[in-house]
Amino acid sequence: DQDICVGDIVSFNAHMAAIISCDGILLSGQDVRCDESALTGEPEPVLKSVEKPFMISGTTVNAGKGTMLVVAVGEYSIAGKIKKDVYGGEHGELSPLYGKLDAMATRIGKVGMVCAL
């Protein structure tokens, strides 16, 4: 997966329990269905076709096989952008979520110390 670059053509199939590691556009496929529930909340696997060709990183191929053209990898993919937003940006800065969680953990720790005395 680390050797995949934008412009590569990648083959996948459900028998390998393929997890899509990059964003891509379906070039050809047979009954390709992807589980996008982690990203979209869609409860059923989504059928991929010429009308809906976008393969999203972090999703699982549930059925079918095919090939896709890689259009984004790493931090530039959908999953990479979400990960960057959640875990923080460059230079070690905390995301707003982690900042609030850190503050809450500090308060809980102080209350625990007071209760222990």
C-alpha positions in Angstrom: 0.0 0.0 0.0 2.9 2.4 0.6 4.0 2.0 -3.0 0.7 3.1 -4.5 0.9 6.5 -6.3 -1.6 8.8 -8.0 -2.2 7.5 -11.5 -1.6 3.8 -10.7 -4.2 1.3 -11.7 -5.1 -1.1 -8.9 -7.0 -4.4 -9.0 -9.2 -5.5 -6.1 -11.7 -8.2 -5.3 -14.0 -9.2 -2.4 -12.3 -12.5 -2.0 -9.2 -10.8 -0.7 -11.4 -8.8 1.7 -9.9 -5.7 0.0 -9.8 -2.5 2.1 -9.5 0.4 -0.3 -6.3 2.2 0.8 -6.6 5.2 -1.6 -9.3 7.2 -3.3 -10.0 6.1 -6.9 -12.3 6.0 -9.8 -13.7 2.6 -10.9 -12.5 1.8 -14.4 -14.1 -1.6 -14.7 -15.8 -4.0 -12.4 -18.3 -6.8 -11.9 -21.0 -6.2 -9.3 -18.7 -4.1 -7.1 -20.2 -3.3 -3.8 -18.4 -1.3 -1.0 -19.2 -0.9 2.7 -19.1 2.9 3.2 -20.9 2.8 6.5 -18.0 4.1 8.5 -17.9 7.3 6.4 -21.4 7.9 5.2 -23.6 5.9 7.6 -25.1 4.0 4.7 -26.3 0.7 6.2 -26.1 -1.3 3.0 -23.1 -1.9 0.7 -23.1 0.7 -2.1 -23.1 -0.6 -5.7 -20.3 1.0 -7.8 -20.9 1.6 -11.5 -20.2 4.1 -14.2 -22.8 6.4 -12.6 -21.2 6.1 -9.1 -17.5 5.3 -9.8 -15.9 6.9 -6.7 -14.0 4.4 -4.5 -13.3 5.9 -1.1 -10.3 5.1 1.0 -11.0 3.2 4.2 -14.0 1.3 2.8 -14.2 -2.4 2.3 -15.1 -4.2 -1.0 -18.0 -6.6 0.0 -18.7 -8.1 -3.4 -17.3 -8.2 -6.9 -14.0 -7.4 -8.5 -12.5 -4.6 -10.6 -9.8 -2.1 -11.3 -9.6 1.5 -10.3 -7.5 4.6 -11.2 -5.9 6.1 -8.1 -6.7 9.8 -7.7 -5.6 10.5 -4.0 -3.3 8.8 -1.5 -2.2 9.4 2.1 -3.2 12.7 3.7 -4.8 13.8 0.5 -7.4 11.0 0.4 -10.8 11.3 2.1 -9.7 9.0 5.0 -6.4 11.0 5.3 -8.2 14.3 5.6 -10.5 12.9 8.2 -7.6 11.5 10.2 -5.8 14.8 10.0 -8.9 16.7 11.2 -9.4 14.4 14.1 -5.8 13.8 15.3 -4.5 17.3 14.6 -2.6 19.1 11.9 1.0 19.8 11.3 3.5 20.9 14.0 1.9 18.8 16.8 -1.1 21.1 17.2 -4.1 19.4 18.8 -7.4 19.3 17.1 -10.4 21.0 18.9 -11.7 17.5 19.9 -8.4 16.4 21.4 -8.0 19.8 23.2 -11.3 19.4 24.9 -10.7 15.8 25.8 -7.3 16.7 27.2 -8.9 19.5 29.3 -11.6 17.1 30.6 -9.1 14.4 31.5 -7.1 17.0 33.5 -10.2 18.1 35.4 -11.1 14.5 36.1 -7.6 13.8 37.4 -7.7 16.8 39.7 -11.1 15.8 41.1 -9.7 12.3 41.6 -6.7 13.6 43.5 -8.9 15.8 45.8 -11.2 12.8 46.5 -8.2 10.6 47.3 -7.0 13.0 50.0 
